[in-house]
Amino acid sequence: MTDLAKRVHLLLRAEGGTVSTAESLTGGRLAVRFTDVPGISETFLGGAVTYATPLKTSMLGVDEEIVEEHGVVSAECAEAMASGVRAMTGATYGLSTTGVAGPDAQEGKPAGTVYVGIAGPGFVTSELVELDGDRTEIQEASCEAVLAALEVRLREQTALR
């Protein structure tokens, strides 16, 4: 269990929120991070591993124009994935990971180029994270990045109340 996933769970529980995941390069690791937390069924609804591009469009509703114009390794795709999984599951928040775990480049972008997305009530955002390491290190760091981004968002919202 990661402390970060537990903190996110506790913040979600405090606000009565839920989360779902749309993963590409992390291949289910983000869902594992959540399901390692005892009691997570209160806040984690589930997720989709959409490693292949056609699944991003068919399952998550990512517009094919986004894929053609920006590619799947893009802020636009990360945001569409997060929005898509949120709509699909009815979660308060949708999280997404898309990028290049390596070892080879994809869409002309080097390994370690990752976008994480968050969709929530009234907002959709993404962040470019440039990571170093092997495939596993990049995948794990991608999970940390999106969990940290959600934690910051949840703490900001708590402070505004």
Phi and psi in radians as a Rosetta constraint file:
Dihedral C 1 N 2 CA 2 C 2 CIRCULARHARMONIC -1.677 0.35
Dihedral N 2 CA 2 C 2 N 3 CIRCULARHARMONIC 2.474 0.35
Dihedral C 2 N 3 CA 3 C 3 CIRCULARHARMONIC -1.071 0.35
Dihedral N 3 CA 3 C 3 N 4 CIRCULARHARMONIC -0.626 0.35
Dihedral C 3 N 4 CA 4 C 4 CIRCULARHARMONIC -1.097 0.35
Dihedral N 4 CA 4 C 4 N 5 CIRCULARHARMONIC -0.814 0.35
Dihedral C 4 N 5 CA 5 C 5 CIRCULARHARMONIC -1.099 0.35
Dihedral N 5 CA 5 C 5 N 6 CIRCULARHARMONIC -0.660 0.35
Dihedral C 5 N 6 CA 6 C 6 CIRCULARHARMONIC -1.151 0.35
Dihedral N 6 CA 6 C 6 N 7 CIRCULARHARMONIC -0.737 0.35
Dihedral C 6 N 7 CA 7 C 7 CIRCULARHARMONIC -1.089 0.35
Dihedral N 7 CA 7 C 7 N 8 CIRCULARHARMONIC -0.738 0.35
Dihedral C 7 N 8 CA 8 C 8 CIRCULARHARMONIC -1.077 0.35
Dihedral N 8 CA 8 C 8 N 9 CIRCULARHARMONIC -0.787 0.35
Dihedral C 8 N 9 CA 9 C 9 CIRCULARHARMONIC -0.985 0.35
Dihedral N 9 CA 9 C 9 N 10 CIRCULARHARMONIC -0.830 0.35
Dihedral C 9 N 10 CA 10 C 10 CIRCULARHARMONIC -1.129 0.35
Dihedral N 10 CA 10 C 10 N 11 CIRCULARHARMONIC -0.677 0.35
Dihedral C 10 N 11 CA 11 C 11 CIRCULARHARMONIC -1.146 0.35
Dihedral N 11 CA 11 C 11 N 12 CIRCULARHARMONIC -0.756 0.35
Dihedral C 11 N 12 CA 12 C 12 CIRCULARHARMONIC -1.083 0.35
Dihedral N 12 CA 12 C 12 N 13 CIRCULARHARMONIC -0.789 0.35
Dihedral C 12 N 13 CA 13 C 13 CIRCULARHARMONIC -1.063 0.35
Dihedral N 13 CA 13 C 13 N 14 CIRCULARHARMONIC -0.718 0.35
Dihedral C 13 N 14 CA 14 C 14 CIRCULARHARMONIC -1.081 0.35
Dihedral N 14 CA 14 C 14 N 15 CIRCULARHARMONIC -0.572 0.35
Dihedral C 14 N 15 CA 15 C 15 CIRCULARHARMONIC -1.702 0.35
Dihedral N 15 CA 15 C 15 N 16 CIRCULARHARMONIC -0.027 0.35
Dihedral C 15 N 16 CA 16 C 16 CIRCULARHARMONIC 1.298 0.35
Dihedral N 16 CA 16 C 16 N 17 CIRCULARHARMONIC 0.449 0.35
Dihedral C 16 N 17 CA 17 C 17 CIRCULARHARMONIC -1.693 0.35
Dihedral N 17 CA 17 C 17 N 18 CIRCULARHARMONIC 2.887 0.35
Dihedral C 17 N 18 CA 18 C 18 CIRCULARHARMONIC -2.312 0.35
Dihedral N 18 CA 18 C 18 N 19 CIRCULARHARMONIC 2.865 0.35
Dihedral C 18 N 19 CA 19 C 19 CIRCULARHARMONIC -2.466 0.35
Dihedral N 19 CA 19 C 19 N 20 CIRCULARHARMONIC 2.613 0.35
Dihedral C 19 N 20 CA 20 C 20 CIRCULARHARMONIC -2.408 0.35
Dihedral N 20 CA 20 C 20 N 21 CIRCULARHARMONIC 2.831 0.35
Dihedral C 20 N 21 CA 21 C 21 CIRCULARHARMONIC -2.200 0.35
Dihedral N 21 CA 21 C 21 N 22 CIRCULARHARMONIC 2.521 0.35
Dihedral C 21 N 22 CA 22 C 22 CIRCULARHARMONIC -2.182 0.35
Dihedral N 22 CA 22 C 22 N 23 CIRCULARHARMONIC 1.956 0.35
Dihedral C 22 N 23 CA 23 C 23 CIRCULARHARMONIC -2.052 0.35
Dihedral N 23 CA 23 C 23 N 24 CIRCULARHARMONIC 2.488 0.35
Dihedral C 23 N 24 CA 24 C 24 CIRCULARHARMONIC -2.051 0.35
Dihedral N 24 CA 24 C 24 N 25 CIRCULARHARMONIC -1.524 0.35
Dihedral C 24 N 25 CA 25 C 25 CIRCULARHARMONIC -1.085 0.35
Dihedral N 25 CA 25 C 25 N 26 CIRCULARHARMONIC -0.382 0.35
Dihedral C 25 N 26 CA 26 C 26 CIRCULARHARMONIC -1.467 0.35
Dihedral N 26 CA 26 C 26 N 27 CIRCULARHARMONIC -0.179 0.35
Dihedral C 26 N 27 CA 27 C 27 CIRCULARHARMONIC 0.924 0.35
Dihedral N 27 CA 27 C 27 N 28 CIRCULARHARMONIC 0.516 0.35
Dihedral C 27 N 28 CA 28 C 28 CIRCULARHARMONIC 1.821 0.35
Dihedral N 28 CA 28 C 28 N 29 CIRCULARHARMONIC -0.132 0.35
Dihedral C 28 N 29 CA 29 C 29 CIRCULARHARMONIC -1.076 0.35
Dihedral N 29 CA 29 C 29 N 30 CIRCULARHARMONIC -0.601 0.35
Dihedral C 29 N 30 CA 30 C 30 CIRCULARHARMONIC -1.164 0.35
Dihedral N 30 CA 30 C 30 N 31 CIRCULARHARMONIC -0.734 0.35
Dihedral C 30 N 31 CA 31 C 31 CIRCULARHARMONIC -1.086 0.35
Dihedral N 31 CA 31 C 31 N 32 CIRCULARHARMONIC -0.683 0.35
Dihedral C 31 N 32 CA 32 C 32 CIRCULARHARMONIC -1.092 0.35
Dihedral N 32 CA 32 C 32 N 33 CIRCULARHARMONIC -0.731 0.35
Dihedral C 32 N 33 CA 33 C 33 CIRCULARHARMONIC -0.962 0.35
Dihedral N 33 CA 33 C 33 N 34 CIRCULARHARMONIC -0.772 0.35
Dihedral C 33 N 34 CA 34 C 34 CIRCULARHARMONIC -1.198 0.35
Dihedral N 34 CA 34 C 34 N 35 CIRCULARHARMONIC -0.821 0.35
Dihedral C 34 N 35 CA 35 C 35 CIRCULARHARMONIC -1.272 0.35
Dihedral N 35 CA 35 C 35 N 36 CIRCULARHARMONIC -0.153 0.35
Dihedral C 35 N 36 CA 36 C 36 CIRCULARHARMONIC -1.318 0.35
Dihedral N 36 CA 36 C 36 N 37 CIRCULARHARMONIC -0.232 0.35
Dihedral C 36 N 37 CA 37 C 37 CIRCULARHARMONIC -1.537 0.35
Dihedral N 37 CA 37 C 37 N 38 CIRCULARHARMONIC 2.123 0.35
Dihedral C 37 N 38 CA 38 C 38 CIRCULARHARMONIC -1.046 0.35
Dihedral N 38 CA 38 C 38 N 39 CIRCULARHARMONIC 2.371 0.35
Dihedral C 38 N 39 CA 39 C 39 CIRCULARHARMONIC 1.445 0.35
Dihedral N 39 CA 39 C 39 N 40 CIRCULARHARMONIC 0.116 0.35
Dihedral C 39 N 40 CA 40 C 40 CIRCULARHARMONIC -1.117 0.35
Dihedral N 40 CA 40 C 40 N 41 CIRCULARHARMONIC -0.329 0.35
Dihedral C 40 N 41 CA 41 C 41 CIRCULARHARMONIC -1.073 0.35
Dihedral N 41 CA 41 C 41 N 42 CIRCULARHARMONIC -0.285 0.35
Dihedral C 41 N 42 CA 42 C 42 CIRCULARHARMONIC -1.205 0.35
Dihedral N 42 CA 42 C 42 N 43 CIRCULARHARMONIC -0.499 0.35
Dihedral C 42 N 43 CA 43 C 43 CIRCULARHARMONIC -2.211 0.35
Dihedral N 43 CA 43 C 43 N 44 CIRCULARHARMONIC -0.424 0.35
Dihedral C 43 N 44 CA 44 C 44 CIRCULARHARMONIC -1.731 0.35
Dihedral N 44 CA 44 C 44 N 45 CIRCULARHARMONIC 2.070 0.35
Dihedral C 44 N 45 CA 45 C 45 CIRCULARHARMONIC -1.522 0.35
Dihedral N 45 CA 45 C 45 N 46 CIRCULARHARMONIC -0.577 0.35
Dihedral C 45 N 46 CA 46 C 46 CIRCULARHARMONIC 2.523 0.35
Dihedral N 46 CA 46 C 46 N 47 CIRCULARHARMONIC -2.904 0.35
Dihedral C 46 N 47 CA 47 C 47 CIRCULARHARMONIC -2.949 0.35
Dihedral N 47 CA 47 C 47 N 48 CIRCULARHARMONIC 3.127 0.35
Dihedral C 47 N 48 CA 48 C 48 CIRCULARHARMONIC -2.290 0.35
Dihedral N 48 CA 48 C 48 N 49 CIRCULARHARMONIC 2.328 0.35
Dihedral C 48 N 49 CA 49 C 49 CIRCULARHARMONIC -1.752 0.35
Dihedral N 49 CA 49 C 49 N 50 CIRCULARHARMONIC 1.843 0.35
Dihedral C 49 N 50 CA 50 C 50 CIRCULARHARMONIC -1.963 0.35
Dihedral N 50 CA 50 C 50 N 51 CIRCULARHARMONIC 1.220 0.35
Dihedral C 50 N 51 CA 51 C 51 CIRCULARHARMONIC -1.189 0.35
Dihedral N 51 CA 51 C 51 N 52 CIRCULARHARMONIC -0.747 0.35
Dihedral C 51 N 52 CA 52 C 52 CIRCULARHARMONIC -1.434 0.35
Dihedral N 52 CA 52 C 52 N 53 CIRCULARHARMONIC 2.417 0.35
Dihedral C 52 N 53 CA 53 C 53 CIRCULARHARMONIC -0.949 0.35
Dihedral N 53 CA 53 C 53 N 54 CIRCULARHARMONIC -0.765 0.35
Dihedral C 53 N 54 CA 54 C 54 CIRCULARHARMONIC -1.020 0.35
Dihedral N 54 CA 54 C 54 N 55 CIRCULARHARMONIC -0.512 0.35
Dihedral C 54 N 55 CA 55 C 55 CIRCULARHARMONIC -1.259 0.35
Dihedral N 55 CA 55 C 55 N 56 CIRCULARHARMONIC -0.532 0.35
Dihedral C 55 N 56 CA 56 C 56 CIRCULARHARMONIC -1.067 0.35
Dihedral N 56 CA 56 C 56 N 57 CIRCULARHARMONIC -0.690 0.35
Dihedral C 56 N 57 CA 57 C 57 CIRCULARHARMONIC -1.409 0.35
Dihedral N 57 CA 57 C 57 N 58 CIRCULARHARMONIC -0.751 0.35
Dihedral C 57 N 58 CA 58 C 58 CIRCULARHARMONIC -1.353 0.35
Dihedral N 58 CA 58 C 58 N 59 CIRCULARHARMONIC -0.706 0.35
Dihedral C 58 N 59 CA 59 C 59 CIRCULARHARMONIC -1.505 0.35
Dihedral N 59 CA 59 C 59 N 60 CIRCULARHARMONIC -0.751 0.35
Dihedral C 59 N 60 CA 60 C 60 CIRCULARHARMONIC -1.717 0.35
Dihedral N 60 CA 60 C 60 N 61 CIRCULARHARMONIC -0.175 0.35
Dihedral C 60 N 61 CA 61 C 61 CIRCULARHARMONIC 1.333 0.35
Dihedral N 61 CA 61 C 61 N 62 CIRCULARHARMONIC 0.369 0.35
Dihedral C 61 N 62 CA 62 C 62 CIRCULARHARMONIC -1.125 0.35
Dihedral N 62 CA 62 C 62 N 63 CIRCULARHARMONIC 2.178 0.35
Dihedral C 62 N 63 CA 63 C 63 CIRCULARHARMONIC -1.097 0.35
Dihedral N 63 CA 63 C 63 N 64 CIRCULARHARMONIC 2.316 0.35
Dihedral C 63 N 64 CA 64 C 64 CIRCULARHARMONIC -1.043 0.35
Dihedral N 64 CA 64 C 64 N 65 CIRCULARHARMONIC -0.484 0.35
Dihedral C 64 N 65 CA 65 C 65 CIRCULARHARMONIC -1.126 0.35
Dihedral N 65 CA 65 C 65 N 66 CIRCULARHARMONIC -0.619 0.35
Dihedral C 65 N 66 CA 66 C 66 CIRCULARHARMONIC -1.098 0.35
Dihedral N 66 CA 66 C 66 N 67 CIRCULARHARMONIC -0.796 0.35
Dihedral C 66 N 67 CA 67 C 67 CIRCULARHARMONIC -1.092 0.35
Dihedral N 67 CA 67 C 67 N 68 CIRCULARHARMONIC -0.787 0.35
Dihedral C 67 N 68 CA 68 C 68 CIRCULARHARMONIC -1.179 0.35
Dihedral N 68 CA 68 C 68 N 69 CIRCULARHARMONIC -0.731 0.35
Dihedral C 68 N 69 CA 69 C 69 CIRCULARHARMONIC -1.433 0.35
Dihedral N 69 CA 69 C 69 N 70 CIRCULARHARMONIC -0.701 0.35
Dihedral C 69 N 70 CA 70 C 70 CIRCULARHARMONIC -1.990 0.35
Dihedral N 70 CA 70 C 70 N 71 CIRCULARHARMONIC -0.344 0.35
Dihedral C 70 N 71 CA 71 C 71 CIRCULARHARMONIC 1.501 0.35
Dihedral N 71 CA 71 C 71 N 72 CIRCULARHARMONIC 2.999 0.35
Dihedral C 71 N 72 CA 72 C 72 CIRCULARHARMONIC -1.462 0.35
Dihedral N 72 CA 72 C 72 N 73 CIRCULARHARMONIC -0.309 0.35
Dihedral C 72 N 73 CA 73 C 73 CIRCULARHARMONIC -1.681 0.35
Dihedral N 73 CA 73 C 73 N 74 CIRCULARHARMONIC 1.336 0.35
Dihedral C 73 N 74 CA 74 C 74 CIRCULARHARMONIC -2.742 0.35
Dihedral N 74 CA 74 C 74 N 75 CIRCULARHARMONIC 2.775 0.35
Dihedral C 74 N 75 CA 75 C 75 CIRCULARHARMONIC -1.089 0.35
Dihedral N 75 CA 75 C 75 N 76 CIRCULARHARMONIC -0.699 0.35
Dihedral C 75 N 76 CA 76 C 76 CIRCULARHARMONIC -1.082 0.35
Dihedral N 76 CA 76 C 76 N 77 CIRCULARHARMONIC -0.725 0.35
Dihedral C 76 N 77 CA 77 C 77 CIRCULARHARMONIC -1.201 0.35
Dihedral N 77 CA 77 C 77 N 78 CIRCULARHARMONIC -0.737 0.35
Dihedral C 77 N 78 CA 78 C 78 CIRCULARHARMONIC -1.033 0.35
Dihedral N 78 CA 78 C 78 N 79 CIRCULARHARMONIC -0.746 0.35
Dihedral C 78 N 79 CA 79 C 79 CIRCULARHARMONIC -1.178 0.35
Dihedral N 79 CA 79 C 79 N 80 CIRCULARHARMONIC -0.721 0.35
Dihedral C 79 N 80 CA 80 C 80 CIRCULARHARMONIC -1.156 0.35
Dihedral N 80 CA 80 C 80 N 81 CIRCULARHARMONIC -0.663 0.35
Dihedral C 80 N 81 CA 81 C 81 CIRCULARHARMONIC -1.115 0.35
Dihedral N 81 CA 81 C 81 N 82 CIRCULARHARMONIC -0.791 0.35
Dihedral C 81 N 82 CA 82 C 82 CIRCULARHARMONIC -1.105 0.35
Dihedral N 82 CA 82 C 82 N 83 CIRCULARHARMONIC -0.750 0.35
Dihedral C 82 N 83 CA 83 C 83 CIRCULARHARMONIC -1.139 0.35
Dihedral N 83 CA 83 C 83 N 84 CIRCULARHARMONIC -0.703 0.35
Dihedral C 83 N 84 CA 84 C 84 CIRCULARHARMONIC -1.128 0.35
Dihedral N 84 CA 84 C 84 N 85 CIRCULARHARMONIC -0.780 0.35
Dihedral C 84 N 85 CA 85 C 85 CIRCULARHARMONIC -1.236 0.35
Dihedral N 85 CA 85 C 85 N 86 CIRCULARHARMONIC -0.573 0.35
Dihedral C 85 N 86 CA 86 C 86 CIRCULARHARMONIC -1.113 0.35
Dihedral N 86 CA 86 C 86 N 87 CIRCULARHARMONIC -0.795 0.35
Dihedral C 86 N 87 CA 87 C 87 CIRCULARHARMONIC -1.144 0.35
Dihedral N 87 CA 87 C 87 N 88 CIRCULARHARMONIC -0.719 0.35
Dihedral C 87 N 88 CA 88 C 88 CIRCULARHARMONIC -1.123 0.35
Dihedral N 88 CA 88 C 88 N 89 CIRCULARHARMONIC -0.652 0.35
Dihedral C 88 N 89 CA 89 C 89 CIRCULARHARMONIC -1.796 0.35
Dihedral N 89 CA 89 C 89 N 90 CIRCULARHARMONIC -0.282 0.35
Dihedral C 89 N 90 CA 90 C 90 CIRCULARHARMONIC 1.339 0.35
Dihedral N 90 CA 90 C 90 N 91 CIRCULARHARMONIC 0.289 0.35
Dihedral C 90 N 91 CA 91 C 91 CIRCULARHARMONIC -1.250 0.35
Dihedral N 91 CA 91 C 91 N 92 CIRCULARHARMONIC 2.721 0.35
Dihedral C 91 N 92 CA 92 C 92 CIRCULARHARMONIC -1.137 0.35
Dihedral N 92 CA 92 C 92 N 93 CIRCULARHARMONIC -0.696 0.35
Dihedral C 92 N 93 CA 93 C 93 CIRCULARHARMONIC -2.252 0.35
Dihedral N 93 CA 93 C 93 N 94 CIRCULARHARMONIC 2.436 0.35
Dihedral C 93 N 94 CA 94 C 94 CIRCULARHARMONIC -1.995 0.35
Dihedral N 94 CA 94 C 94 N 95 CIRCULARHARMONIC 2.343 0.35
Dihedral C 94 N 95 CA 95 C 95 CIRCULARHARMONIC -1.996 0.35
Dihedral N 95 CA 95 C 95 N 96 CIRCULARHARMONIC 2.587 0.35
Dihedral C 95 N 96 CA 96 C 96 CIRCULARHARMONIC -2.450 0.35
Dihedral N 96 CA 96 C 96 N 97 CIRCULARHARMONIC 2.666 0.35
Dihedral C 96 N 97 CA 97 C 97 CIRCULARHARMONIC -2.331 0.35
Dihedral N 97 CA 97 C 97 N 98 CIRCULARHARMONIC 2.262 0.35
Dihedral C 97 N 98 CA 98 C 98 CIRCULARHARMONIC -2.596 0.35
Dihedral N 98 CA 98 C 98 N 99 CIRCULARHARMONIC 2.488 0.35
Dihedral C 98 N 99 CA 99 C 99 CIRCULARHARMONIC 2.841 0.35
Dihedral N 99 CA 99 C 99 N 100 CIRCULARHARMONIC -2.791 0.35
Dihedral C 99 N 100 CA 100 C 100 CIRCULARHARMONIC -2.054 0.35
Dihedral N 100 CA 100 C 100 N 101 CIRCULARHARMONIC 1.934 0.35
Dihedral C 100 N 101 CA 101 C 101 CIRCULARHARMONIC -1.459 0.35
Dihedral N 101 CA 101 C 101 N 102 CIRCULARHARMONIC -0.368 0.35
Dihedral C 101 N 102 CA 102 C 102 CIRCULARHARMONIC 1.659 0.35
Dihedral N 102 CA 102 C 102 N 103 CIRCULARHARMONIC -3.140 0.35
Dihedral C 102 N 103 CA 103 C 103 CIRCULARHARMONIC -1.448 0.35
Dihedral N 103 CA 103 C 103 N 104 CIRCULARHARMONIC -0.278 0.35
Dihedral C 103 N 104 CA 104 C 104 CIRCULARHARMONIC -1.642 0.35
Dihedral N 104 CA 104 C 104 N 105 CIRCULARHARMONIC 2.787 0.35
Dihedral C 104 N 105 CA 105 C 105 CIRCULARHARMONIC -1.217 0.35
Dihedral N 105 CA 105 C 105 N 106 CIRCULARHARMONIC 2.775 0.35
Dihedral C 105 N 106 CA 106 C 106 CIRCULARHARMONIC -2.431 0.35
Dihedral N 106 CA 106 C 106 N 107 CIRCULARHARMONIC 2.366 0.35
Dihedral C 106 N 107 CA 107 C 107 CIRCULARHARMONIC 0.938 0.35
Dihedral N 107 CA 107 C 107 N 108 CIRCULARHARMONIC 0.560 0.35
Dihedral C 107 N 108 CA 108 C 108 CIRCULARHARMONIC 1.311 0.35
Dihedral N 108 CA 108 C 108 N 109 CIRCULARHARMONIC 0.148 0.35
Dihedral C 108 N 109 CA 109 C 109 CIRCULARHARMONIC -1.890 0.35
Dihedral N 109 CA 109 C 109 N 110 CIRCULARHARMONIC 2.386 0.35
Dihedral C 109 N 110 CA 110 C 110 CIRCULARHARMONIC -1.277 0.35
Dihedral N 110 CA 110 C 110 N 111 CIRCULARHARMONIC 2.789 0.35
Dihedral C 110 N 111 CA 111 C 111 CIRCULARHARMONIC -0.950 0.35
Dihedral N 111 CA 111 C 111 N 112 CIRCULARHARMONIC 2.447 0.35
Dihedral C 111 N 112 CA 112 C 112 CIRCULARHARMONIC 1.706 0.35
Dihedral N 112 CA 112 C 112 N 113 CIRCULARHARMONIC -0.114 0.35
Dihedral C 112 N 113 CA 113 C 113 CIRCULARHARMONIC -1.440 0.35
Dihedral N 113 CA 113 C 113 N 114 CIRCULARHARMONIC 1.978 0.35
Dihedral C 113 N 114 CA 114 C 114 CIRCULARHARMONIC -2.349 0.35
Dihedral N 114 CA 114 C 114 N 115 CIRCULARHARMONIC 2.469 0.35
Dihedral C 114 N 115 CA 115 C 115 CIRCULARHARMONIC -2.073 0.35
Dihedral N 115 CA 115 C 115 N 116 CIRCULARHARMONIC 2.324 0.35
Dihedral C 115 N 116 CA 116 C 116 CIRCULARHARMONIC -2.031 0.35
Dihedral N 116 CA 116 C 116 N 117 CIRCULARHARMONIC 2.475 0.35
Dihedral C 116 N 117 CA 117 C 117 CIRCULARHARMONIC -2.209 0.35
Dihedral N 117 CA 117 C 117 N 118 CIRCULARHARMONIC 2.640 0.35
Dihedral C 117 N 118 CA 118 C 118 CIRCULARHARMONIC -2.372 0.35
Dihedral N 118 CA 118 C 118 N 119 CIRCULARHARMONIC 2.281 0.35
Dihedral C 118 N 119 CA 119 C 119 CIRCULARHARMONIC -2.092 0.35
Dihedral N 119 CA 119 C 119 N 120 CIRCULARHARMONIC 2.326 0.35
Dihedral C 119 N 120 CA 120 C 120 CIRCULARHARMONIC -2.567 0.35
Dihedral N 120 CA 120 C 120 N 121 CIRCULARHARMONIC -2.994 0.35
Dihedral C 120 N 121 CA 121 C 121 CIRCULARHARMONIC -1.046 0.35
Dihedral N 121 CA 121 C 121 N 122 CIRCULARHARMONIC 1.919 0.35
Dihedral C 121 N 122 CA 122 C 122 CIRCULARHARMONIC 1.377 0.35
Dihedral N 122 CA 122 C 122 N 123 CIRCULARHARMONIC 0.185 0.35
Dihedral C 122 N 123 CA 123 C 123 CIRCULARHARMONIC -2.681 0.35
Dihedral N 123 CA 123 C 123 N 124 CIRCULARHARMONIC 2.683 0.35
Dihedral C 123 N 124 CA 124 C 124 CIRCULARHARMONIC -2.475 0.35
Dihedral N 124 CA 124 C 124 N 125 CIRCULARHARMONIC 2.295 0.35
Dihedral C 124 N 125 CA 125 C 125 CIRCULARHARMONIC -2.531 0.35
Dihedral N 125 CA 125 C 125 N 126 CIRCULARHARMONIC 2.831 0.35
Dihedral C 125 N 126 CA 126 C 126 CIRCULARHARMONIC -2.550 0.35
Dihedral N 126 CA 126 C 126 N 127 CIRCULARHARMONIC 2.881 0.35
Dihedral C 126 N 127 CA 127 C 127 CIRCULARHARMONIC -2.488 0.35
Dihedral N 127 CA 127 C 127 N 128 CIRCULARHARMONIC 2.368 0.35
Dihedral C 127 N 128 CA 128 C 128 CIRCULARHARMONIC -1.473 0.35
Dihedral N 128 CA 128 C 128 N 129 CIRCULARHARMONIC 2.242 0.35
Dihedral C 128 N 129 CA 129 C 129 CIRCULARHARMONIC -2.138 0.35
Dihedral N 129 CA 129 C 129 N 130 CIRCULARHARMONIC 2.144 0.35
Dihedral C 129 N 130 CA 130 C 130 CIRCULARHARMONIC -1.829 0.35
Dihedral N 130 CA 130 C 130 N 131 CIRCULARHARMONIC 2.026 0.35
Dihedral C 130 N 131 CA 131 C 131 CIRCULARHARMONIC -2.054 0.35
Dihedral N 131 CA 131 C 131 N 132 CIRCULARHARMONIC 2.712 0.35
Dihedral C 131 N 132 CA 132 C 132 CIRCULARHARMONIC -2.026 0.35
Dihedral N 132 CA 132 C 132 N 133 CIRCULARHARMONIC 2.750 0.35
Dihedral C 132 N 133 CA 133 C 133 CIRCULARHARMONIC 2.201 0.35
Dihedral N 133 CA 133 C 133 N 134 CIRCULARHARMONIC -3.065 0.35
Dihedral C 133 N 134 CA 134 C 134 CIRCULARHARMONIC -1.455 0.35
Dihedral N 134 CA 134 C 134 N 135 CIRCULARHARMONIC -3.124 0.35
Dihedral C 134 N 135 CA 135 C 135 CIRCULARHARMONIC -0.911 0.35
Dihedral N 135 CA 135 C 135 N 136 CIRCULARHARMONIC -0.881 0.35
Dihedral C 135 N 136 CA 136 C 136 CIRCULARHARMONIC -1.108 0.35
Dihedral N 136 CA 136 C 136 N 137 CIRCULARHARMONIC -0.752 0.35
Dihedral C 136 N 137 CA 137 C 137 CIRCULARHARMONIC -1.108 0.35
Dihedral N 137 CA 137 C 137 N 138 CIRCULARHARMONIC -0.702 0.35
Dihedral C 137 N 138 CA 138 C 138 CIRCULARHARMONIC -1.162 0.35
Dihedral N 138 CA 138 C 138 N 139 CIRCULARHARMONIC -0.737 0.35
Dihedral C 138 N 139 CA 139 C 139 CIRCULARHARMONIC -1.102 0.35
Dihedral N 139 CA 139 C 139 N 140 CIRCULARHARMONIC -0.798 0.35
Dihedral C 139 N 140 CA 140 C 140 CIRCULARHARMONIC -1.131 0.35
Dihedral N 140 CA 140 C 140 N 141 CIRCULARHARMONIC -0.742 0.35
Dihedral C 140 N 141 CA 141 C 141 CIRCULARHARMONIC -1.156 0.35
Dihedral N 141 CA 141 C 141 N 142 CIRCULARHARMONIC -0.540 0.35
Dihedral C 141 N 142 CA 142 C 142 CIRCULARHARMONIC -1.130 0.35
Dihedral N 142 CA 142 C 142 N 143 CIRCULARHARMONIC -0.731 0.35
Dihedral C 142 N 143 CA 143 C 143 CIRCULARHARMONIC -1.083 0.35
Dihedral N 143 CA 143 C 143 N 144 CIRCULARHARMONIC -0.791 0.35
Dihedral C 143 N 144 CA 144 C 144 CIRCULARHARMONIC -1.041 0.35
Dihedral N 144 CA 144 C 144 N 145 CIRCULARHARMONIC -0.729 0.35
Dihedral C 144 N 145 CA 145 C 145 CIRCULARHARMONIC -1.108 0.35
Dihedral N 145 CA 145 C 145 N 146 CIRCULARHARMONIC -0.780 0.35
Dihedral C 145 N 146 CA 146 C 146 CIRCULARHARMONIC -1.285 0.35
Dihedral N 146 CA 146 C 146 N 147 CIRCULARHARMONIC -0.627 0.35
Dihedral C 146 N 147 CA 147 C 147 CIRCULARHARMONIC -1.122 0.35
Dihedral N 147 CA 147 C 147 N 148 CIRCULARHARMONIC -0.746 0.35
Dihedral C 147 N 148 CA 148 C 148 CIRCULARHARMONIC -1.110 0.35
Dihedral N 148 CA 148 C 148 N 149 CIRCULARHARMONIC -0.702 0.35
Dihedral C 148 N 149 CA 149 C 149 CIRCULARHARMONIC -1.112 0.35
Dihedral N 149 CA 149 C 149 N 150 CIRCULARHARMONIC -0.721 0.35
Dihedral C 149 N 150 CA 150 C 150 CIRCULARHARMONIC -1.184 0.35
Dihedral N 150 CA 150 C 150 N 151 CIRCULARHARMONIC -0.703 0.35
Dihedral C 150 N 151 CA 151 C 151 CIRCULARHARMONIC -1.028 0.35
Dihedral N 151 CA 151 C 151 N 152 CIRCULARHARMONIC -0.773 0.35
Dihedral C 151 N 152 CA 152 C 152 CIRCULARHARMONIC -1.053 0.35
Dihedral N 152 CA 152 C 152 N 153 CIRCULARHARMONIC -0.811 0.35
Dihedral C 152 N 153 CA 153 C 153 CIRCULARHARMONIC -1.057 0.35
Dihedral N 153 CA 153 C 153 N 154 CIRCULARHARMONIC -0.796 0.35
Dihedral C 153 N 154 CA 154 C 154 CIRCULARHARMONIC -1.152 0.35
Dihedral N 154 CA 154 C 154 N 155 CIRCULARHARMONIC -0.681 0.35
Dihedral C 154 N 155 CA 155 C 155 CIRCULARHARMONIC -1.176 0.35
Dihedral N 155 CA 155 C 155 N 156 CIRCULARHARMONIC -0.668 0.35
Dihedral C 155 N 156 CA 156 C 156 CIRCULARHARMONIC -1.095 0.35
Dihedral N 156 CA 156 C 156 N 157 CIRCULARHARMONIC -0.754 0.35
Dihedral C 156 N 157 CA 157 C 157 CIRCULARHARMONIC -1.163 0.35
Dihedral N 157 CA 157 C 157 N 158 CIRCULARHARMONIC -0.659 0.35
Dihedral C 157 N 158 CA 158 C 158 CIRCULARHARMONIC -1.110 0.35
Dihedral N 158 CA 158 C 158 N 159 CIRCULARHARMONIC -0.695 0.35
Dihedral C 158 N 159 CA 159 C 159 CIRCULARHARMONIC -1.169 0.35
Dihedral N 159 CA 159 C 159 N 160 CIRCULARHARMONIC -0.496 0.35
Dihedral C 159 N 160 CA 160 C 160 CIRCULARHARMONIC -1.348 0.35
Dihedral N 160 CA 160 C 160 N 161 CIRCULARHARMONIC -0.277 0.35
